[in-house]
Amino acid sequence: MTKEELSHLKEIKKGQDSYDHPDFYNLDDLFSEEHLLVRDSVRSYVKKELSPIIEDCAQRNYFPSHIVKQLGDVGCFGPQIPVEYGGGGLDYISYGLAMQELERCDSGIRSTASVQGSLVMYPIHKFGSEEQKRKYLPKLGSGEMLGCFGLTEPDHGSNPNGMTTNFKEDGDHVILNGAKMWISNAPEADLAVVWAKNEEGIVKGVIVERGMEGFTTPETHNKWSLRASCTGELVFDCVRVPKKNILPGVSGLKGPLTCLNSARYGISWGALGAAMDCYESARKYAAERIQFGKPISGFQLQQKKLSEMLTEITKAQLVCWRLGNLMNEGKATPAQISLAKRNNVEIAIQIAREARQMHGGMGITGDYPVMRHMMNLESVITYEGTHDIHLLILGMEITGENAFI
């Protein structure tokens, strides 16, 4: 970030962020003091540092890179990673609540954090060597380094096993070739956890550092979604990577899919945060907007919309809370995580669309967050398992039949 860009952000008029979450079933009673402290700390940070600038960043398709260190300071990078490796040492409900508060602000900001925590720090912690953990995790946790995760390819998205990115041995190094796309954080990342096939066709995780010759990260432009985050490609042209950078603890697609389970869990909480923000914006707007001599909140159709929003939010809150407990107990299944990711993103999109209509023409402006949320969620419903792919994961769990082949 240049001095001019930072100065511009500081000059933006700081509007009052009066957000307070809906809690119709008193779920706060189910959270521990630590859970509430984590949530309220992240919420305070969002209100102070992110809410004043997020609309401007989205309008300008600009990633405010100065927040990376801030996110590390507030504990949003790897809160579920042990303290000794630079994480927060917290449980999965704390992690979920942090992601909820970040995405209440913006899906792109939550993506930045969940990629760092679930797709970069998590695989290094779970599958990495002790040397790798000590070298990378503290700097990733503090925000000194930013990471990204390379799985999706130009020709292989929902079918990661078809990946063509590969490496061949060359003494103490491997030679990496291929490309990945739709990679959050890529243009700013200091390192990438890349999934590639070795000469036997076995998928392995490789840590690729910025500055390695032949490694480039072209930025993706012309996005209508996630405009306050950075997205790009990972291109590997005969990149020499030390063998010690290969994650030793896993082989095959189990590696990246295990990481995606952690990230999808975070998304289920994050999308709920976006839904809650849209609901709150619609509820407040309806109480203030006067038509036909009274607030539109007094009309049946608007009450119907708000009632349905709150019902879906409450159901999603219960799903997140229960899934968080299953994650803490080590009992959550991939299918259970898929259900939560798919359901919560779907209800968030529907709530954003209804909220946009309740705001009328104002709903398409940056004066309110709903249009931005709606555009962002169109990406969230696609990445880390499309809406249809999660249906098939559930279908296979229910029937025992594999519809992917």
Secondary structure, 3 states (H helix, E strand, C coil): CCHHHHHHHHHCCCCCCCCCCCCCCCHHHHCCHHHHHHHHHHHHHHHHHHHHHHHHHHHHCCCCCCHHHHHHHCCCCCCCCCHHHCCCCCCHHHHHHHHHHHHHHCHHHHHHHHHHHHHHHHHHHHHCCHHHHHHHHHHHHHCCCCEEEECCECCECCCHHHCCCEEEEECCEEEEEEEEEEEECHHHCCEEEEEEECCCCCEEEEEEECCCCCEECCECCCCCCCCCCCEEEEEEEEEEEEHHHECCCCCCCHHHHHHHHHHHHHHHHHHHHHHHHHHHHHHHHHHHCEECCEEHHHCHHHHHHHHHHHHHHHHHHHHHHHHHHHHHCCCCCHHHHHHHHHHHHHHHHHHHHHHHHHCHHHHHCCCCCHHHHHHHHHHHCCCCCCHHHHHHHHHHHHHCCCCCC
